[in-house]
Amino acid sequence: MILITGASGQLASMVAERARQNGLAVVTASRSPDADRQIDFDQPDTLDFSGVDTLLLISAGYAEDDVVMRRHGAVLAAAARQGVKHVIYTSLSKASDHLGFALAHRWTERQIMASGMDWTILRNGLYAELIGALAAPRDGRITTPFGEGGISAVARSDLAEAAVAVLSDPAAHAGKSFELSGTKAFCLPELAARLGCPYEPTSLEAERVRLATLPLPPFQAPMLLSICSAAAAGFLQTDASDLETLVPQPQDAFAVACAAADSARQT
């Protein structure tokens, strides 16, 4: 049996739906009452992995590093103790190592590899949908300080398809890490041109001030600012991608980002 964590999230929901369409026996887990199992990473006594052969651990990255590491550590300990054979983890691409939330992913990878369970690491690139939403025009122009370098973003649905490919035959992918960045980078000037608006990036300081005015959790603004900083410095573009190994015909990430930016446009 396969258990997928983070069932209320968009990625996990996509994976579960597609896995079931492919005839896989899937159980979903989250704090939500809609999940098949109610599992709360902050409540160790709820970590029920009985009967689970393969665990797809969707990163619980919405917190400070120490919280994320504590959550993931508890999950891995419980999984190993309860006889889970294979852990598949949605990590972060190497191209994203300069981001403020990369450390917890690398720590989790190390713990998984030392767990004694079989493992597969899916190093996901940044969602094209996220890049588009962050770059959405405000008052007729794009001001997000992403610089002019390329961003190797990837459509969320492609990452779901990649996960299902591994879930369909975990043993064939054991001991492997897959770099799942987008296969074709795009930049903010291109996105602005597609949307028909000027690109006038602000400074990182100005973006920090703007983010401070939004109703965000305390940890989230620094995470978002680190994406801006890494993009502006040109660190989010990479030619290293295994995406087509698992997803032979990936979506056009640029088109996905443009659609997300247009949908989130503020006038």
C-alpha positions as CSV (number, residue, x, y, z in Angstrom):
1,M,0.0,0.0,0.0
2,I,1.1,3.6,-0.7
3,L,0.5,6.4,1.7
4,I,0.8,10.0,0.5
5,T,1.2,12.8,3.1
6,G,0.0,16.4,2.8
7,A,-3.3,15.2,1.3
8,S,-4.9,18.6,1.5
9,G,-2.2,20.3,-0.6
10,Q,-2.4,20.7,-4.3
11,L,0.6,18.5,-5.2
12,A,-0.5,15.6,-3.0
13,S,-4.0,15.8,-4.3
14,M,-2.8,15.7,-7.9
15,V,-0.6,12.7,-7.1
16,A,-3.3,10.8,-5.3
17,E,-5.8,11.4,-8.1
18,R,-3.5,10.3,-10.9
19,A,-2.2,7.3,-8.9
20,R,-5.7,6.0,-8.4
21,Q,-6.4,6.5,-12.1
22,N,-3.4,4.3,-12.7
23,G,-4.9,1.6,-10.5
24,L,-2.5,2.1,-7.5
25,A,-3.7,1.4,-4.0
26,V,-3.3,4.8,-2.3
27,V,-4.1,6.1,1.1
28,T,-4.0,9.8,1.8
29,A,-2.9,11.4,5.1
30,S,-3.1,14.9,6.6
31,R,-4.7,16.7,9.5
32,S,-7.7,17.3,7.4
33,P,-10.8,15.1,8.2
34,D,-11.2,14.5,4.5
35,A,-8.0,12.4,4.4
36,D,-8.1,8.7,4.6
37,R,-5.9,8.8,7.7
38,Q,-5.6,11.8,10.1
39,I,-1.9,12.3,10.6
40,D,-0.5,15.4,12.2
41,F,3.3,15.8,11.9
42,D,3.3,17.8,15.2
43,Q,1.5,15.0,17.1
44,P,3.8,11.9,17.1
45,D,1.1,9.6,18.4
46,T,-0.9,10.1,15.1
47,L,1.9,8.9,12.9
48,D,0.2,5.7,11.8
49,F,2.0,4.0,8.9
50,S,0.7,0.5,9.6
51,G,0.3,-1.6,6.4
52,V,2.2,0.9,4.4
53,D,4.9,-0.4,2.0
54,T,5.7,2.9,0.2
55,L,5.6,6.4,1.8
56,L,5.4,9.5,-0.4
57,L,6.6,12.2,2.0
58,I,5.4,15.6,0.7
59,S,7.7,18.1,2.4
60,A,6.1,19.9,5.3
61,G,8.1,23.0,4.5
62,Y,5.8,25.7,5.7
63,A,7.6,26.6,8.9
64,E,11.1,27.5,10.2
65,D,13.9,25.0,9.6
66,D,13.9,23.5,13.1
67,V,10.2,22.8,12.9
68,V,10.4,21.2,9.5
69,M,13.4,19.0,10.6
70,R,11.6,17.9,13.7
71,R,8.5,17.0,11.7
72,H,10.4,15.1,9.1
73,G,12.6,13.3,11.7
74,A,9.5,12.1,13.6
75,V,7.9,10.8,10.4
76,L,11.0,8.9,9.3
77,A,11.5,7.4,12.7
78,A,7.9,6.2,12.8
79,A,8.0,4.9,9.3
80,A,11.1,2.9,9.9
81,R,9.8,1.6,13.2
82,Q,6.5,0.5,11.6
83,G,8.0,-1.4,8.7
84,V,7.7,1.0,5.8
85,K,10.0,-0.3,3.1
86,H,10.5,2.6,0.7
87,V,10.4,6.4,1.2
88,I,9.9,8.8,-1.7
89,Y,10.6,12.4,-0.7
90,T,9.7,15.7,-2.6
91,S,12.8,17.7,-2.0
92,L,14.2,20.8,-3.7
93,S,16.4,21.1,-6.8
94,K,20.1,21.7,-6.6
95,A,19.5,24.9,-8.5
96,S,17.5,26.1,-5.5
97,D,20.3,25.6,-2.9
98,H,20.6,29.3,-2.4
99,L,17.0,29.6,-1.2
100,G,16.3,30.3,2.4
101,F,14.4,27.0,2.8
102,A,16.8,24.6,1.2
103,L,18.6,23.5,4.3
104,A,15.7,21.5,5.8
105,H,15.4,19.6,2.5
106,R,19.1,18.7,2.4
107,W,18.9,17.6,6.1
108,T,15.8,15.4,5.3
109,E,17.6,13.8,2.3
110,R,20.5,12.9,4.6
111,Q,18.2,11.4,7.2
112,I,16.3,9.4,4.6
113,M,19.5,8.0,3.1
114,A,20.6,6.9,6.6
115,S,17.3,5.5,7.6
116,G,17.8,1.9,6.4
117,M,14.7,2.1,4.2
118,D,14.9,2.2,0.4
119,W,14.6,5.7,-0.9
120,T,14.0,7.9,-3.9
121,I,14.5,11.7,-3.9
122,L,12.5,13.9,-6.2
123,R,14.3,17.2,-6.2
124,N,11.5,19.4,-7.4
125,G,12.1,22.7,-9.1
126,L,10.1,25.8,-8.2
127,Y,6.5,25.7,-9.3
128,A,5.8,27.7,-12.5
129,E,2.5,28.6,-10.8
130,L,4.4,30.1,-7.9
131,I,6.8,32.1,-10.1
132,G,3.8,33.5,-12.0
133,A,1.9,34.4,-8.9
134,L,4.9,36.2,-7.4
135,A,5.5,38.1,-10.7
136,A,1.8,39.1,-11.2
137,P,1.5,42.7,-12.5
138,R,0.4,45.3,-10.0
139,D,-1.0,48.6,-11.2
140,G,-0.1,47.7,-14.8
141,R,3.5,46.7,-14.3
142,I,5.6,43.9,-12.9
143,T,7.9,45.1,-10.1
144,T,9.0,41.8,-8.5
145,P,12.8,41.9,-8.3
146,F,13.7,38.7,-10.1
147,G,16.4,40.3,-12.3
148,E,16.7,39.2,-15.9
149,G,18.2,35.8,-15.5
150,G,16.5,32.5,-16.4
151,I,14.3,30.6,-14.0
152,S,14.0,26.8,-14.6
153,A,10.5,26.5,-13.1
154,V,8.3,23.5,-13.7
155,A,4.5,22.9,-13.8
156,R,3.1,21.4,-10.6
157,S,1.2,18.8,-12.7
158,D,4.5,17.6,-14.2
159,L,5.9,17.0,-10.7
160,A,2.7,15.1,-9.8
161,E,3.2,12.9,-12.9
162,A,6.9,12.3,-12.0
163,A,5.8,11.2,-8.5
164,V,3.3,8.8,-10.0
165,A,5.9,7.3,-12.3
166,V,8.0,6.5,-9.3
167,L,5.1,5.2,-7.2
168,S,4.2,2.9,-10.1
169,D,7.5,1.0,-9.7
170,P,9.3,2.1,-6.5
171,A,11.9,-0.7,-6.7
172,A,13.1,0.4,-10.2
173,H,13.8,3.9,-8.8
174,A,15.4,2.9,-5.4
175,G,18.6,4.7,-4.5
176,K,18.1,7.4,-7.1
177,S,17.7,11.2,-7.0
178,F,16.0,13.0,-9.8
179,E,16.6,16.6,-10.6
180,L,13.1,17.9,-11.7
181,S,13.7,21.4,-12.8
182,G,12.1,22.8,-15.9
183,T,13.7,21.9,-19.2
184,K,13.5,25.4,-20.6
185,A,14.2,28.5,-18.5
186,F,12.4,31.8,-18.9
187,C,13.0,35.2,-17.5
188,L,10.8,38.0,-16.2
189,P,11.3,40.4,-19.2
190,E,9.9,37.6,-21.4
191,L,6.9,37.1,-19.0
192,A,6.2,40.8,-19.0
193,A,6.4,41.0,-22.7
194,R,3.9,38.1,-23.0
195,L,1.5,39.9,-20.6
196,G,1.9,43.2,-22.4
197,C,3.2,45.2,-19.4
198,P,6.5,46.8,-18.5
199,Y,9.0,45.1,-16.2
200,E,10.3,47.6,-13.6
201,P,11.9,45.6,-10.8
202,T,12.2,47.2,-7.4
203,S,15.1,46.7,-5.0
204,L,15.2,43.8,-2.6
205,E,14.8,46.3,0.2
206,A,11.6,47.7,-1.4
207,E,10.2,44.2,-1.8
208,R,11.0,43.4,1.8
209,V,9.1,46.4,2.9
210,R,6.1,45.5,0.7
211,L,6.1,41.9,2.0
212,A,6.0,43.2,5.5
213,T,2.7,44.8,4.9
214,L,1.1,41.5,3.8
215,P,-0.7,39.1,6.2
216,L,2.0,36.4,5.9
217,P,3.2,34.0,8.5
218,P,6.5,35.4,10.0
219,F,8.6,32.8,8.3
220,Q,7.2,33.2,4.8
221,A,8.4,36.7,3.9
222,P,12.1,35.8,4.2
223,M,11.4,32.6,2.1
224,L,9.8,34.7,-0.7
225,L,12.6,37.3,-0.5
226,S,15.2,34.6,-0.9
227,I,13.5,33.5,-4.2
228,C,13.8,37.1,-5.4
229,S,17.4,37.3,-4.3
230,A,18.4,34.0,-6.0
231,A,16.6,34.8,-9.2
232,A,18.2,38.2,-9.4
233,A,21.6,36.7,-8.9
234,G,20.9,34.1,-11.7
235,F,21.0,31.0,-9.5
236,L,17.6,29.6,-10.5
237,Q,18.5,28.5,-14.0
238,T,20.0,25.1,-14.6
239,D,20.5,22.7,-17.5
240,A,20.5,19.7,-15.1
241,S,17.1,18.2,-15.4
242,D,15.9,14.6,-15.3
243,L,12.3,15.7,-15.8
244,E,11.8,14.0,-19.2
245,T,13.1,10.7,-17.8
246,L,9.9,10.5,-15.8
247,V,7.7,12.9,-17.8
248,P,8.3,12.4,-21.5
249,Q,6.2,15.4,-22.6
250,P,6.3,18.1,-19.9
251,Q,4.1,21.1,-20.1
252,D,5.3,24.5,-21.2
253,A,6.3,26.0,-17.9
254,F,6.5,29.5,-19.3
255,A,2.9,29.3,-20.5
256,V,1.9,28.0,-17.1
257,A,3.7,30.9,-15.3
258,C,2.2,33.5,-17.6
259,A,-1.3,32.1,-17.0
260,A,-0.7,32.3,-13.2
261,A,0.6,35.8,-13.4
262,D,-2.3,37.0,-15.5
263,S,-4.8,35.3,-13.2
264,A,-3.2,37.0,-10.1
265,R,-3.0,40.4,-11.9
266,Q,-3.8,43.4,-9.6
267,T,-5.2,46.6,-11.1
